[in-house]
Amino acid sequence: MNDNLSERSRQILEAVIDDYIRTAEPVGSRTVTRRHGLALSPATVRNVMSDLEEMGFLSSPHTSAGRVPTDKAFRFYVDSLLHVPAITENQQEEIRRQYQVPGRDVGEILKETSKILSSISNYIGIVVAPRFAANVFRQIEFVKLFGRRILVILVSESGIVQNRVIEAEEDLSTEDLVRMTNYLNELLHGLTIAEVKARIVREMQDEKVRYDKLLSRALKLSEVTLEESAADVFIEGQVNILEQPEFADVERMKEIFHTFEEKSQLINLLDCCMKADRVNIFIGAENFLSRMNQMSVITASYASGPNTLGVLGVIGPTRMGYDRVIPIVDYTARMLSELLGRE
């Protein structure tokens, strides 16, 4: 049996999904006819629901005569049935108001973004901070600590600051570090991090640098500093999942919270969305994280000018209100991009 649904099947499937989103309870044929005004008998609706089950759109819990939508049903719903309205004026105003706090650094803004997403959606808000490699280089500064230890401060054009403590191969004076700083800032300013790395490699092969020990040391220090590190991730609103009836089981909740603790898995999932120019939706098992196979993730990337910096999104149950959450995620991503573009 193919998956081409008749108009009647589409209407009944949408009715089942709408009811399940609202109640988290299996939906029966009489409920569909009573709540949705379909000019069909319960027997007809029951037959169509049986067909939908054979096609993999519905499943029957052992404890109930009603049916629940599958991941396949939610995917069809999102792709073919869902009407996504524009974000409301009140939601726009709430998002803008929470951003209008001066004097915050980028890290605080990203943390606030995860809170905004959580509070407005009533689910989990998540923001993956930019890896420094996603940025355009503005400046570097070396600060002598003690012995051979050096604090390296990297600043991007979008305002992202990365601090690292590294150990040099030999003791360097403050004067040497100032000269290194000036040399590298003049050499690398305005390049993307990928271009910076390529430029460092070329410069290290230059004859002049080979005979100038200080320049050579500066390039080696910057090369070590630019080694990729794991991205930070801000998560807010995990407690909201406790309010969802399908996650009442304690062991199930432990598994989900364990996933949030292993942030690298979430980052890998969200990294898949970095190059997307629209909202991405992972439903249930599509997110490839076994502990989150009853959850959906709605994401959008944010940028500074032409440069994509990171990803933000909302995590909730597969029966989340997609029509409500999608515009929230999309608008917040655009607002954050606008804000970072002014930093």
Secondary structure, DSSP 4 states (H G I P E B T S, - for coil): ------HHHHHHHHHHHHHHHHH-S-B-HHHHHHHH--SS-HHHHHHHHHHHHHTTSEE--TT-SSBEE-HHHHHHIIIII---PPPPHHHHHHHHHHH--TT--HHHHHHHHHHHHHHHHSSEEEEEPPPGGGSBEEEEEEEE-STTEEEEEEEETTS-EEEEEEE-SS---HHHHHHHHHHHHHHHTT-BHHHHHHHHHHHHTSHHHHH-HHHHHHHHHHHHHTS--PPPEEEE-GGGGGGSGGG--HHHHHHHHHHHHSHHHHHHHHHTTTT-SS-EEEEGGGG--GGGTTEEEEEEEEEETTEEEEEEEEEEETTS-HHHHHHHHHHHHHHHHHHHHH-
